[in-house]
Amino acid sequence: MKKLNYLLGMLFMAAAFTYCTDKNNESEIKAPTTAEFAEIRQGFLDGITQYKTFDATTGSSFTSTKGVKVNISGLTLNSQPVTGNVQLRYIELFDIGSIALANKPLLGRDYSNNRPGPLVTGGEFFIEVTQNGTPLDGSANLEVPVKFTKGADPDDMTIWSMDDGEEWGVWEKANGEIWQEGQGTENYYYCWLPFNWTNIDWLYSLPGTQTQIRVKVPDGYNKDNCSVYAAYFDMPGTLAAFDVYDATGKYFTEHTGIAPVGYKMFVIFVSGDAQTKRFVYATKLVTVEPDQYITFTAEDLRSASIQQVIDAINGLYD
């Protein structure tokens, strides 16, 4: 009997220790400062940035880690041809997990009503070519595997652009061309000018009466150290942003109604942990109601590695 009591006591202590450890892990997450969160995000972007040095006279044909062929030619500076070695800096984002961590949400200008609308992405790309640190002008032609375009018809795809360094907002249509070649594992070919952030997307229509949604975040978080997104349940490859923060009510919302009543969507919270310098995330599947409030609590937050967060967000559609 003594032995049994001893074993039961040990089991109780182990369970209590595990419970306390789990609770402590949750309480250990510390909201980052603006600079700390920016550093965590920049670290992610630095980790996925690809580089290549090449001769500007001959140009470059570069194949990315995901199999995108990037062709660079016609480099100029102040309208004069460039010679000598130059450096390509290239970023590619195809999945919403990576897009969320990079904070490059998908809202494009609907020119029929001049309002933002959700985009379905076939890939976001950043291209910059420099010589001795000076950005150059030129053209880029990309060959993108069709598997990244969510099966959309190339006639529906449009090139969108946004300037780097400005407050992230709404993608605008850009000059360029898209066409399709091959069979089965065919590719989209497209080009654009100038360099910078560019997106191959199509505008997604959301029928029905849209309503304002408010997302409350845990204490210690605001527009400077976290972001909140919406991903549409029946359309993978979408990631709209709750880009308006009400400091009085301490909630995120947006300008025009992010989804219609009765629609299902995933709401995604992304921040960082000031102590571990890891990303922190939380997700909820909701059905949109009129003037809805959605609340994330501290208990909802999870700290994880970059790949774990990407997998969790992309896995919402599994």
N, C-alpha and C positions, 0 to 999 in steps of 0.2 A: 504493500500500500504506500509506504514511504517513497519507494522508487517511482510509483505511478504519480504521486503528488509532485515529486521532483520534476518528472518529465512534463507534466501539465504546466507547472510553473515556468519551466524553460520555454515552452511553446508560447505561453502568454506573453512572456517578456520579449520573445522574438517578434511576435505579432505587433506588440506595442512599439517596439523599436522601428519596425518597418513602417508603421503608420506615421510615427513622428518624423521619420526620414522623408517620407513622401510629402508630408505637410511642410516640412522645412524646405524641401526642394521648390515647392510652389512659392513659399514666402521669400525665398532667396532671389527671385526675379526682381530686379530693380530697374525702374523706368530710366531710360537714358536721357542725357541732355540732348539738345539739338545737335551739338557737335559730335557727340558720341554716336548718335543714330546715323548721322551723315557719314561718319567714318566706317561704320559697319556696312552700310550700303556701298560705299566706294570700294571697300575691300572686296565685296562680291563682284563688282564690275571689273576691278583690276584682275581678279582671278579668272575671268572669262574673256579678257581682251587678248586678241591674237595680233602678232606683229610680223612684218616681213620687210627686209631691206632689199631694194632692187634698183637697177639703173633706169632713170627716168627716160632715157633716150629709147630704150627697147621696150619699156612697159613691163607689166607683170601679169602673170596668170597664176593666181593663188587659190588653192583648194583648202577650204576651212575644215575644222574638226568634224563638222556635221555634213561634209560633202558638198558644200556650196562652192561653185567655181566663181571667183571674183577676178575680173579682168580690168586692169587699170591702164589707161593710155591718155595721151594728149595733155600732159601736165603743163601748167603755165603759172607764172607769177607776174602780176601786173601786166597781163596779156602777152608776156614774152615766154617762149618755150624754155623749159627747164632741162638742164643736163646734169649728169652726176648722180650720186646715190641719194635716194630718198627713202623714207620709212612709212610703211602702211600701218595704220592702227584700225583694227576691225573687231566689231562686236556683233553677234547674232543672237536673237531671242525668238524662240518658236513656241514655247509652252507658257501657260499663264503663271505657273509657279515661278519661273525665272523672271517673267515680266513684272510680277508683283515685287520680288526682291529688288529688282532694278528700278522700280517705281516709274515704269513707262506705260501707263494705262492706255486703254483703247477707246477713245471717244473721237469721232471724226465729224467735221462740219457737214450737216445735211443742208445742201444748198437750196433745197425746195422750200425750207422754212427758216434757214439760217440758224438752226439750233443744233446743239451737239447730239449725236446719235451713236449707239454702240457699233463698234467695228469687230468683224471676225478676221483674225489675223492669219496671214500666210507667212509671217515672219517680219520681225523688226531688225533693222540693220543700222549700224553706225560705221561710216567709212571716213577716215581722215588720212591724208597724205601730207607729210611735212618734210622740209629740208632745213636742217640746222634749227629746228624748232619752229619754223615759219610755215603756216598752213598754205597749201597750194590749191589751185583750181584745176579741174579736170573732169573726166567722165568715168563712170563705173558701169560695167555690164555684168550682171549676175545670172548664173544658171542655178536655179533652185529646184531640188527634188520635189516632185509634185505631192509627196506624202505630207509635206508641211503646209499645204494650202487648204486642208480640210475638204478636199474634193470639189471645190468651187469651180465653176466654169470661168475660163480666163476672161471671157467677155464681161463678167461681173467684177473682176478684180480691178482695183485702182491703186495708183501710187500716191502715197501720202507722205508729207514731210513735216518736220518740226525742227526749229533751231535749238541746238544744244546751248545750255547756259541760261536760257530763259526759264521762267517759272513754267512747270509742265502743265499744259492745258489741252487744247483741242488740235488734233491733226488736221492739216489743210491739204487739199489735192495739189499734186505737184506735176510738173512736166515729166513725161517719160512714156515708155511703151512696154506693153506686155503681150507676149504671144506664146503659143504652146507648140511643142514639137515632139515627135516620137509617139510610141504606143506602150501601153502597159505601165511601165515605170517612167513615163514621159516627164519632162521637166517644163517649168515655166522659165522663159528667158525674159529679162526686163532690164532696162537701163534708166538712169536718171542723172540729172545735173541740177544743183551742185552736190558736193559731198555733204554729209552730216547724218542726222537720223532720218531714216526713210522706212516706210512700211508698205507691204503689199496686202491690201485689205479689201473687204467689201462691206458696205453699210448694211446693218441688220435692222429690219423693220420690226417694231414691237407694237402690234395692234392692241387697241383697248384704251381705257381711261387711265392715264398715268397719275400717280399720286406721290406726294412728298414722303420720304422715308427719313427718319432720324435714327442715328446709331450712337448710343451712349457708350463711352469707353471707360475703363477703370480709372480711378483717381490716380493722378500723376501723369496721365497721358493727354496729349492735345495735338493740334495740327503740326507742331514742330518736332514731335518725337514718335509719331506713329502715322499709319495710313490705313484707310478702310476702302475696300473694293467690293464690287458686285460682279459675280460670274453667273451667266444665265444657264439655267438648268438644262434646257433642251438645245443649247448651242455651244459646244466646246470652242475654245479659242476666243472667248470674249472676256474682257476685264475692264469694266467701267469703274470710275473713281467717285467716291463721296468726297468731293473736293472743296466743300464749304464747311467751315467750322464755326459754330456758335459758342463763343467764349462764355456767355452768360448761362446758357442752358447746358454747356459742356457736352455737346453732341456734334456729330458730323451729319451733313446732309448734302444736297446738290442743287443745281439751278432749276432744272426743268422737269423733274420727275424721272426717276431712273428705271422704273418698270411699271407695267399696268397692274391694276388690282386683279388678284387671283393668280398671278404669275409666280412660278417657283424660281428662286435664285439662291445662290450661295453668297453669304456675306463673309468677307475675309478681313481679318485684322492682322496687321504686320507691324512689328516694332523690333526693339533690340533689348538685350540685357546689359546694363551698364557694367556688371561685374564680370561676366564671362565673355562679353563681346560677341555673343551668338545672337542669331535672330530669334524672335519670339513671335508666335502666331496663334490664332484661334479662328475657327470657322463655324458657321451656322447655316443650315438649310432652312429657308423660310418661305412661306406663301404670303405674297404681298397683300396687305390689308390697307384700307384708307387711312391716311395720316398715321402710319405705323411707327412705333418705337421698337427698336431692337437693342438689347443691352448685352454688352460683354462685361463680365466680372473678372476680378483677379484670378479666381479659381478656374476660369476658362483658358487662361494663358498657358502656353507650353514653350519651353526653350528647347531648341534642337539645332542640329548641324544644318548647314546650307542644303545638303542633299535631302535630308529628312524633311525639311520644310517644303522644298520643291516637290518631293514625292507626295507629301500629304495634300498639298493644294491640287496637284495634277490628279491625284487619286480620288478626288471628289466625284469624278465622272465614271469611276470603275463600278 
